[in-house]
């Protein structure tokens, strides 16, 4: 029988800690959450590999190294409220729940919301909820948010996301307009938004977030 616990520890030690992820609370969250339970059974043997995992329905579980570095860059505080966009089956929501006060996962259809909700209940996560809505519209009725996290690459940032950030709020996303993108943190201060580039990465572009094709004569 495959030893998922040992594989989880190995992921933390060989993929995450070696990539300059030093936040102890974050490392602890990765050790607590059973990653394999948030992916299709047919792919569970790949749960702790150094690669993205296609969850189907246009959702991707970001490779552990990139995911961890993105979350660390958000500098999440225990009192923060976090919006987790395109949360898929809820793994990212579960990890984030150990770092903040409340997480709101956002998905686009009832089936995805119900599945993620049930998996979070099974994982005994009590400070998170998954809601249904259009990804580009965000979840303004639950905001403002101290942190917005995006699961997957995007080509452009919807203004609605920035509008839903609290003052000093951070939006963490992978902006990608080619084979390689950049993980960026956008910080809101009053009416101004600053950008900080964290590292280069690539991931599948979220459905509906690809660049519009250019018109050519």
C-alpha positions in Angstrom: 0.0 0.0 0.0 1.3 3.4 -0.9 2.6 5.4 2.0 1.0 8.9 1.5 2.2 10.2 4.8 5.9 9.6 3.9 5.3 11.0 0.5 3.8 14.1 2.1 6.8 14.6 4.3 9.2 14.1 1.4 7.3 16.7 -0.7 7.7 19.2 2.1 11.4 18.5 2.6 12.6 18.0 -1.0 10.3 20.3 -3.0 9.0 23.1 -0.7 11.7 23.8 1.9 14.5 23.6 -0.7 12.7 26.4 -2.6 13.1 29.0 0.2 9.7 28.4 1.8 10.5 29.0 5.5 7.1 29.9 7.0 6.6 27.4 9.7 2.8 27.7 9.8 2.7 27.1 6.1 5.0 24.1 6.2 2.9 22.7 9.0 -0.3 23.1 6.9 1.3 21.2 4.0 2.1 18.4 6.5 -1.4 18.3 7.9 -3.5 18.3 4.7 -3.8 15.1 2.8 -3.2 16.2 -0.8 -4.2 12.9 -2.3 -7.8 13.2 -0.9 -8.4 16.3 -3.1 -7.6 14.7 -6.5 -9.3 12.0 -8.5 -8.6 8.5 -7.3 -7.1 7.6 -10.6 -4.3 10.2 -10.1 -3.6 9.7 -6.4 -0.3 8.1 -7.0 0.8 11.5 -8.5 -0.4 13.5 -5.5 3.1 14.4 -4.2 5.0 14.7 -7.5 6.7 17.8 -8.6 4.1 18.7 -11.3 0.7 20.3 -11.9 -2.2 17.9 -11.7 -5.2 18.2 -14.0 -8.3 17.9 -12.0 -10.6 18.1 -14.9 -13.3 20.7 -15.6 -10.6 23.3 -16.3 -9.0 23.1 -12.9 -5.4 22.5 -12.0 -3.7 21.6 -8.7 -0.6 23.8 -8.9 2.7 22.0 -8.3 3.7 22.1 -4.6 6.8 24.2 -5.0 5.0 27.0 -6.9 1.9 26.8 -4.8 3.9 27.1 -1.6 6.0 30.1 -2.8 2.8 31.9 -4.0 1.2 31.5 -0.6 4.3 32.6 1.3 4.5 35.7 -0.9 0.9 36.6 0.2 2.2 37.1 3.8 -1.1 35.9 5.3 -2.0 36.9 8.8 -4.1 34.9 11.3 -6.8 37.6 11.2 -7.0 37.8 7.4 -10.0 36.9 5.3 -9.0 35.2 2.0 -10.7 34.6 -1.3 -9.6 31.4 -3.1 -10.5 31.8 -6.7 -11.0 28.6 -8.8 -10.5 26.5 -5.7 -11.3 23.2 -7.6 -11.7 20.4 -5.1 -10.7 22.5 -2.2 -7.0 21.6 -1.5 -5.8 25.2 -1.7 -8.7 26.3 0.5 -7.7 23.7 3.1 -4.1 24.9 3.1 -5.1 28.5 3.4 -7.5 27.8 6.3 -4.5 27.0 8.6 -3.1 30.5 8.0 -6.0 32.9 8.3 -9.3 33.5 10.0 -11.6 32.7 7.2 -11.4 31.4 3.6 -14.0 31.8 0.9 -13.5 29.3 -2.0 -15.1 30.3 -5.3 -16.3 27.9 -7.9 -18.6 28.3 -10.9 -21.2 25.4 -10.6 -23.2 23.6 -8.0 -21.4 20.3 -8.5 -18.0 21.8 -7.9 -19.2 23.7 -4.8 -20.8 20.6 -3.3 -17.7 18.4 -4.0 -15.2 20.9 -2.5 -17.5 21.5 0.5 -17.8 17.8 1.2 -14.0 17.3 0.9 -13.3 20.2 3.3 -15.8 18.7 5.8 -14.1 15.4 5.6 -10.8 17.2 6.3 -12.3 18.8 9.4 -11.8 22.3 8.0 -14.3 24.5 9.9 -13.2 28.1 8.9 -13.8 27.8 5.2 -16.8 27.9 2.9 -17.1 27.4 -0.9 -19.6 29.6 -2.8 -20.8 29.6 -6.3 -20.2 32.6 -8.6 -18.5 33.9 -11.8 -14.8 33.8 -11.3 -14.2 37.2 -12.9 -16.8 38.8 -10.7 -15.2 37.5 -7.5 -17.3 37.4 -4.3 -18.0 41.0 -3.3 -20.8 40.0 -0.9 -18.2 38.2 1.3 -15.5 40.8 1.1 -13.5 42.9 1.3 -10.6 40.5 1.3 -7.1 40.8 2.8 -5.8 38.3 0.3 -7.1 37.0 -3.0 -5.4 33.9 -4.3 -5.8 32.6 -7.9 -5.4 28.9 -8.8 -4.2 28.9 -12.3 -2.6 31.3 -14.8 -4.4 34.3 -16.2 -3.6 36.8 -18.9 -5.3 39.8 -17.4 -6.5 40.8 -14.0 -10.2 41.7 -13.7 -10.7 45.1 -12.1 -13.4 43.5 -9.9 -10.7 41.5 -8.0 -8.7 44.6 -7.2 -11.9 46.4 -6.1 -12.6 43.6 -3.6 -9.2 44.0 -1.9 -9.2 45.6 1.5 -6.7 48.4 2.2 -3.3 46.8 2.2 -4.8 43.7 0.7 -2.8 41.4 -1.6 -3.7 39.7 -4.8 -1.4 36.8 -5.7 -1.6 35.4 -9.2 0.3 33.9 -12.1 0.2 36.3 -15.0 1.1 34.4 -18.2 0.9 35.6 -21.8 3.3 33.0 -23.3 5.0 29.8 -22.3 6.4 31.4 -19.1 4.6 33.7 -16.8 5.4 35.6 -13.6 3.9 35.2 -10.2 3.1 38.7 -8.9 1.7 40.2 -5.7 -0.5 43.3 -6.2 -0.9 45.3 -3.1 -3.7 47.9 -2.7 -3.1 51.1 -0.7 -6.0 53.5 -0.9 -6.6 54.0 -4.6 -3.2 52.8 -5.7 -2.1 49.3 -6.6 1.5 48.3 -6.5 3.0 45.3 -8.3 5.8 43.1 -7.1 7.2 40.2 -9.2 8.1 37.1 -7.1 9.3 34.4 -9.5 8.9 32.9 -13.0 6.5 30.0 -13.4 4.0 28.5 -15.8 0.6 26.7 -15.4 -2.5 26.0 -17.5 -4.5 29.2 -18.1 -7.9 29.2 -16.4 -10.8 28.7 -18.7 -12.1 32.1 -19.8 -8.9 33.9 -18.9 -6.9 33.4 -22.1 -5.8 36.4 -24.0 -8.1 37.7 -26.7 -6.8 36.8 -30.2 -5.4 39.8 -32.0 -7.0 41.0 -35.2 -4.6 40.7 -38.1 -5.1 42.3 -41.5 
